[in-house]
Amino acid sequence: MPTDPTPEMMAAIRLWSGVDCPNPAGARALEDFPALIAEFEALRGTMLFEDEPPAFDAALRAEQEPQA
């Protein structure tokens, strides 16, 4: 991964939205992404599907629509 992914992120924004980036607020938001990506990379290989809390299944069942 490049050291500074900002140019690639700006290109993706331009590709997907047709808007040249960044405006001042967008530039500030993009500054947070390298640290976020690093945090996700640090988790790579440490989490398994089975690590999902058991309450997740219960929450899904509680929100399930009743059968017609």
N, C-alpha and C positions, 0 to 999 in steps of 0.2 A: 504494500500500500504506500502511496506517496506520503512524504512527510507532511505536506500541506494539501489536503484534498479539496480546498476551497475552489480552485479553478474548475475541477471536475463537477463539483456541486453546482456552481454557477452555470456550467454548460447544460447540466441536467434540468435545471430550472428553466433555462431558455428553451430547451427542447420540448419539455412537457407543457409549459404554459405560454410560450411565445413572448415572455416578458424578460427584458434584460435585467439582470440582477447585479449587484444589490442596490437597493435603496438603503438609507442609513439604518432602518430597523432590520432589514434583511441581512445587512452586513453584520450587525451585532448578533443576530440569531445564528448565522453561519459560524461565528467564532466558537460556539459551544459544541459543534459537531465533532471536532477531532478528539476532545476529551471523552465524549460519549462513545465514540467508536472504540477508543482505547479501553474503556470500561467493558464493553461487550467482548472485545477480543480477549480480555483477561478471563472472562467466564467460559470461553470456548473450551469444550471438552470436560467441563466440570459439572454441568447440569444434565440430568436425564429426564426423560418424559415421566418416569415414575416419581420424580421429585415434586410433581405437582401436588399441592395439598389435597387431601381427601375431601375437603369441603368444596372443592371446585365442582366435583361430580354432583354433590348435593345441591349446589347453587344452580347448576344446569337443570336438574330435575325440578327444582322449585319454580323455575321460570318457564318450564315446558307448557305449551298450550294444552288445554284439556282436549281429549279425543272427542270428535264430533259424533 
